[in-house]
């Protein structure tokens, strides 16, 4: 950034925008605009009109007096464009996890901290980030529902506004590549290259040296694509060299071993001197992650979110509830006649304080309750509030019951026992399956995957907008609003007390069966109908592939083995999985190749070895060989 006193500029600098002088990152200004900033500068030699901009662009060219202004500007532009071209090459070669960044479309409508809340916590984080002598990792941990991801998005936005954000990765179980560490390093590296184009040639050299680097161990990827390139760049001492990386929900990384390795890798950045690289990381306090931080004791700053003094949390939740409930009241009153309007002081301080006590320390309770009260499908806000207040509890163990049971129990109002059993069974089959999907699908795709009439998933989720993100378009994915809903449904300790309890292994088995049924009826030789066996995937329009391979078929092909493994099902001769492989193995591999996922398919099929009996495995080897 250009951090200079405005007063030191005279008419020579009159073309430099005032925002640039006040610290706006120069990368936010167009290259052509910045080239004009030296146009009016008074110089003794005309080449200095170009040379005076070297610091603006953070590039170096030899000073050749006598070459003329125009030639100097040509060389300057070449020096500017060279790293940008190298940057594009690198970005084309590195795979990234879709929608993992804090400002991705998937994260767009997720909340940030309300103004006036989390003030002291955000101040502590900012102080840590600004202190050059502080630890390179800040670990914010807290139990489910305490607001970690909201804080992460706020912190990432604050860093971005200051021009300090280098990268962000928001892990999310059930969101494809965001649910594992396979693309974690490459995604961070990609964003860092965008932030620092000077990294590009060093990363490109690493890829040229080892073209399959992205498939190597996390340690090797981290050293080769991040640590070593960062150690080779040179930064302008007048510009900010602070690079912040935000990593949210590390506990949602599928493999516990990977989470522990990531913690160890992040602690190694102290060796870098070219930039000040720091990591803000959040997670639940799961054992593998606690052990990972124990391994780097003394090299991180930790803060336990649910141990923040209760009065502070109470005030923040109260502020949130008062703001949200006031908006619900005002919106409702605008939509109804005066005789149905809520009182101006609704819901009243007493009810707000009861809700606050019910919520502490779970922000997810407050957010879910507000969505439930605002959902007009089953009644007006006052009726919904009354239902919530029926679940008052002091027990921390039943906080999630108080969060989710008001939403779910409305499905059972006014029905017979026979109808109740049917509703619960359908809920377990449909919503229970949605909760454990490896990647979200739309209502339309879910209907086809489950083999149910069109519109079934839509109708069964109509009353669940408080716990599911259900888009108005049936072709857009349905998502969990918070992972704690999944935790609530599959918690084995609630088997006897939660009528909506989902037996997780059975749910995985059910989805695996659905995948096999769908693939058996959909896969065939030359599935894209090209009638040209030698054609390259890159020569076929992606629209044609998408037309022939709808999302539910892609999902089934990519994840059936994962669901099968998580079901712990015992495989045997001539079962449906054996029969599928006998008939459709090559069709399945062909489909994966069209999806660009052939390597994932091979790894998945190899991982089945542990579940296949000796007899079946012997036949499988004959079949595949």
N, C-alpha and C positions, 0 to 999 in steps of 0.2 A: 504494500500500500504506500501511497505517497503521503507521508506524514510531515508536512512542512507548514511553517507559520504563513498564514495568508499575507501578513504584512510584508514579508520579504519579497513579494512578487511585484513587479512593475508592469509597464505596458507590454514587455516582452512575453509575459505569461498570460496576457488577457484572454487567450483562447482556451486556457485550461479551465474546465468547469469547476465551479465552486465546490461541488460535491466531491470531486477528486481531491481537492486541496484539504477537505475535511476528513478524508480517510476512507472513502468508498473504494473497495478493491478495484484496481486498474483493469482487471480482467473483465469487468462489467462494461467497459467502454470498447466500442468497435475499433479495430486496428486502424482503419482509414481515418477515423476521427482523431486518434492519438497521433498519427503521423502529421496532422495539421497543427499540433500543439506547438511545434517549433517554428512554424511558418513565419511568425512576426518577430522572432528573436533577432536582435541586432548582434551580428557576429563579424569579426575581422576577416574570417575566411568562410567562404560559402559552404564548404563541407561540414562546418560545425552545426549547420541547421539540421543535419542528419545525425552527427555524432552526439549532439546534446540530448537525443532521444534514447540513447542506449540504456540509461537507467530506467526510463519509463517502461521499456519492454524487457528489461533484465536479460539482455543479450550482449554478446561481444563480437566486434569485428575489428580487424586491424585498421588503424588510422592511416589513411593514404592521402596526404594533402597534395592537391593538384589534380585529383581525379574528377573534381567537379561535383556540384551539389546533386545533380540528377543521378550520376553513377553511384554516389554514396547512398542515396535513398534506395536504389535498386538493390545494392548489397545488403542494406539494412532490412528491406522487405524479405529478401531471401533468408536472412538469418532468423527473422521472425517466423516465416512459414515452414522452415525446415523441421523444428520440433513438432509443429502442428501436423505435418504430414506423417512424421514418425508416430505421433500420438494416434492418428487414425489407423495406421497399420496395426499397432498394438491392440487397440480396442476391438478391431475386427478379429483378432486371433485369440483373445481371452474370453472365455465363457463367464457369464454372470448369472446370479440367481435373480429371476424376475421379481420385481416389486419388493426387493429387500431393503431398499433405502427408505429413510424416514419420510421423504417427500414424494414417494411413489403414489400412483393413483389409488392403490389398495389402502394406503394409510391416510389418504387425503381427508376423509371425514372422521377419522379418529380424533379424540379430544386432546387439547393441550391444557396445561394448568390454567384454571381461572385466575384472572387478575386479582391479586391480593391473597392468593393461597400459595402455600409452599415457599413463602418468601425467604425464610431463614435457610431452608435447605438449598434453594437455588443460589443464595448468596455464598454458602459454603462451597458449592461446586464451582462457582465462578472464581472464588479465591484460590481454590486448588489449581484450577486451570491456568490462572495468571501467574502463579508462583513458579519461577524457573527451578527452584530447588525442591519442589514437592515431588511425591512419588509419581511414577508414570501411569499408574492405574488407580482409578477410583471405583471401588466396588460398592454399589448400592444394592443391598439384598433385603428381601421382605417376603412375607407369606403371600399366597395367592389373593388377588383382589385389593392389594394395598396401594395401587396406583403407580406401579413401577414404569409401565410403558407410557403412560401419560407424561410422567416426569421425563422419560427418555426423549419423547418427541419434543417436549418443551426445551430441553437442554440442547438437542440437535438444532432446533430452530434458532436458539440464541447464538450458538456457535456459527451457524450459517450467516446470520445477520451481521456478525462481526467479521466475516470472511475467513474464519479459522477452521471451519468444518472441512476435514479431508475426506471422510467416508463415514457411512453408517450401514449397519446390518441388523435388521430386526428379525431374529429367529421367530418362527411360528409353526408349531406342530400342526400337521394337516394341511400345509400350504406348499406342497411339492418341495422344490429345492431350498426353501426357507426352513425346512424342518430337519436339515442335516448339515454337516460341515463340508460336504463334497465340493461346493463352490464358494465356500466362505473366503478363503485366501484370494482366489482370483477375483471375486467381487470387490473386496477391499482394494486389491491392486488396481483394478480397472478404475475405480473412483479416484484413487490417488493419482493415477496418470492423468485423469481429466483435470484434477486440481493443479498438478505440477507437470506440465508438458515436458519439462527437462528430464523427467524420469523415463520418458518413452524410449530413447535409444538404449538405455541400460536394461530395461525390461525386454526390449526387442532382442538384444544380444543374448539374454538368458533363454528366451524361447528358441532362438536360432541354435544355440548350443545344445538344448535339450527340448526338442519339439513336443515331447509328451510330458513336460514338466507338470502340467495341470492334473495329471493322474498320479503323481508321486505323493509320498507321505507329506502330511501337513508341515512338519518341521522343514523339509527340503523346499517345499513351495514358499514358505514364509521367508526363509533365508534368501532364496534365489530371486523371488519376485518383489519382495518388500525391503528386507533389511539391507542387502547388498546394493541394490539400486539407490536407496536413500542415502547410503554412505558415500556414493560417488557424485552426487549433485553438489553444485555450489549455489548458495543463495545470497541475495543482496542483503548486506547487514542493515540497510535502512528499511527493509521491508520486514513484515511480521514473519517469523520463522516458526510460529506455533501451528501445529497441525493436530486437530482433535479428531478422534474416531469414536463413534458412539455404537455400542453393541448392546442390544436389548434382548432379554429373555434367553440367556445362554442355557438355562435349564431345559429349554424346549429343543435343544439339539439332540437328535435321536440317540447317538452313541455317547454314553457317559465318558468313555475313554477319550473321545475327541474333545469334549468340553474341558477336561482336565489338561489335555495337551495345549489347547488354545490359551489357557491361563498362563501356562509356563512360557509359551512363545511370546506373549505380550510383554512379559517382564524383561525380555531381552533387549527392548528398544533403548534402554539407557546407553547402550554402546554407540548409538547414532549421535553424531555431533553436528551434522549439517542442518538438521531441523530439530525442533523440540516436539517430538511425537508423544501424544498422551491418549489414553483410552479411558472412556467412561463406560462402565459395564454394569448391567443389572441382571439379577437372577433371583429365583427362589433359593433359600439356603439348603439345597439338596446336598446329601452327603458327598458325592463325587466332587462337587464344586467347592464345598468347604475344605475337602482334602487338597484340592488343587491350590487353593489360596494358602493352606498350611504349608505347602511345598515352597511357596515364595514369601514366607513370613518376613515382614519388615520391608517389603518392596511394593506395598500397595497401601492405599488409604481405604478404610472400610467404614460403612455406615449402615446400621440396621434400621430399615424403614419402620417396622412395626414396634421399635423401641423408642421412637421419637416421643417426647412427653405427650401424654394424652390430651392435656389442654390445647396444645398446638394442633393436633390432628382434629380434635373436636371443633375448634374454630374453623378450620379449613372445610370440613365436611358440612358444617352449618352454613358457611358462606355459599357453598355449592348448592345445597338443598334450597336455601332461600331464593337464590337466583333462578334455579330451574323451575321450582314450583310457582314462582311469580309469573314466569313466562307461560307456564301451562294454564294458569288462571286467566291471564290476559288473552291468550289465544282462544281459550274456550269461550270466554265471555263475548268475544267479537263474533263468534259463530252461532250464538243462540239468542233467543228473544230475552228481554229484560227479566221476565218472570222466572227464567231458568238459570240466570247468571249466578256465579259464585260470589260470596261476600268479598268486599275489597280487602279484608284482612285474611282471607283464606290462604293457607289452611290453619293459620293461627300459630302463635309461638309455642304453645304447649305441644301441639302435634309435631311441629318441626323438631323440637327437642327430643320427643320420643323417638322419632326417626333417626336423629343423630345418635342417640344411645344405642339403638338397634344396629346402627351401621359400624360404629367404632370397632376396629380400625380399618374396615373394608370400604374403600371408595366404590368398589364394584357393586356393593349393596345399594349405595345411594344412586348410582347411575342406573341400575336395573329397575329400582323402584320408580324412579322418575319416568323411565320409558313405559313401565307398566301402567302408571297412573295416567299417562298421556295417551295411551292406546284407547281409542274410542269404540273399538269393535265390541266391547262387552260392557259398556256402561260409562257413565259420566265420571269425572275425576274424583268427586267426593265418595262415590260408591267404591271405587278402586282403592282409594286411600283407606277406607274402613277395612277392606279385606287385608291390606298389608298390616294394619295395626293389630289384627288378630294374632299375628305371629310374633308378638313381643317376646324376647328371650334374653337372658343374661348369659347363656351358655355359648362360649366361643365355638364349641364343636358343632352347634346347630346354626351358626351364622349363615352358612350356605343354604340350609333349609329355609330360613327366613327370607333369603334372597330369591330363591327359585321356586319354592312350593306355591306361593301365591299365584305365580304365572301358570304353573302346570295344573294346579287343582281346578282352575277355571274350566279346564277341558272336561271335568267330571260333574259339573253342576247340572242337576236336573235330569240325570240319566239313570236307567235301571242298572241292577248289578250285572246283568248279561251284557248290556251296552258298555258298561264300565270296563269289563274284561276285554271286550273287543277294542275299545279305544286305547287301552294300555298296551295291548298286543301290537296294534298298528303303530303306536308311538315308538315302542321298542324297535320295531322293524325299520321304520322310516327315520325318525329323529335320532334313534340310537345309532343307526348307520351313518347319518350325516355327521354325528359327533366324532366318529373315528376314521373318517375318510382320510386318505393320505394327501389328497388335494381336492379343493372344493369343486363342485359341479352345479350346474343350473338345475332348476326344477324340471325342465324338459328332459335333460340328460339323465337325471335321477329316475324319472318315470321309466325311461327306456332301460336303464341299468337294472332296476328292480323288477322290470317286467310287469308293471302295473299300468292301468289305463291312464291316458293322458289327463293331466290335471289333478291326479291323486296327491302328489307331493305338495302342490300348491294348497289344496284344500286341507291337508293335514297340518300345515304349518301356518295357516291363516291367523291363529291366535297366539303365535309365538314370536311376534316381532320384538318383544322385550328381551329375548335371549338369542335370537338369530337375526343376522343381517339379511333381509329378504328383499331383493331389488324388485322394482315394479315390472321390469322386463323378465319374462320367464326363461330367457336365454342367458341371463347373467347369473354368476355363481351365488349360491346361498352359503353364508359363512357363520361360524360361531362368533358372537360378539365378544366373548371372553372364554379363555381356556378353562376357567373354573367351572363353567357349566358342564363341560365334559367330565371334569373331576367329580362333580356332584353326581352325575349319572352313573359312573362306573365304580364309585367307591364301594368296595366290598363290605365295609362296615355298615352301610346303609341298606344292605340287602333286605333286611326284615322290616325296615321302617320307611323306606322310600318306595311307594307303589310304582314309580317310573324307573326303578333301577334297571340298568342294562348290563347283562352278562357279557363282558367284553370279548371273551374268546368265541362265544356263540355268534356275536355280531360280526367278528372278522370272518368266521366260517360262512356266515350267510352272504357276506359281500363276495368272498372268494367263489362261492357257488354261482352267484349272479354274474360274475365276470366270465366264468367258464361257459355258462349258458349263452351269454351274449356273444363271446368270441366264436363259439361253435357255430352260431347261426350267421355270423357276419364275415369271418375270415375266409379267404379263398385265394387261389393263385391269381396273380396279376390283379390285385384288388383295386388298383387305380384304372384298370381297363385300358392300358396303353398299347398292348399287343406288340411291344418292342422290348424284348428282354434285356438288351444292352444299354438302355437309356440311363443317363446319370440323374440322380435325385435333384441336383442343382439345375438341371435343364427342364424340370417340370414345375409349372406354376404352383405356388403354395396353395392357391385357392382351389385347385383341382384336388390336391391331397386332402385339404380340409373337408371338401365335399364328400370324398370317398371314405374319410376317416372322421366321423363325428366325435365330439369330446368324450362321450361315454365309451366308445370303442378304444380310443387312445388310453383312457384311464384303465380300462380292463386289461389291456395289453401291458401296460407299464407296472401295474400294482397287484395283479392277481397273486403273484408269488409272495409278495409282502404280506398280504392278508392271510394267505394260507399258512405261512410260518407263524404269524401271531395267533392263529387259532389253535396251534399245537395239535392239529389233526394228524392222525397216523395214516400214512399213505400205504396203499396195498395194490396188488395186481388187479388190473381191470376195473379200478374205480374210475370215476369221471375224469380225474386229472390225468391218469394214465391213458385213458382213451383219447382225451384231447390231444396229448402229445403225439400219440400214434398217428392221428389224422391231420393235425394242424401245426405241428412243430415248425415246418418250413414256412407255412403261411404266416405264423406268428412272427418269425424272424424277419420275413419280408416286410411285414407291417411296421415293425420296430425300425427297420432301415429307412422307411419313408418318413418316420418320425424323427430320425437322427438320433435314435436311442439304442442302437444295436449293442453297444458296449455295456449299457446298463442291463440289457436283456441277458447277455451272456453271463455277467456276474451274478444276476439273480438266479439263473437256472443252475449255476454251479453251487450256489448256496443251498439248494434243495437237497444236496447229497445227504446231509445229516438227518433228513426226515424220510428218506426213501429206504425201504427195506432192501435187504441184500438181493432178493429175487428180482424185485422191480428194478433196482439199480443196474443189475447185470443186463437186463433186457434194454434198459434205457441207454446204456453204453453202446450196445449193439445198434440200437436205433439211430443214435446221434453220430456214430462213427460211419 
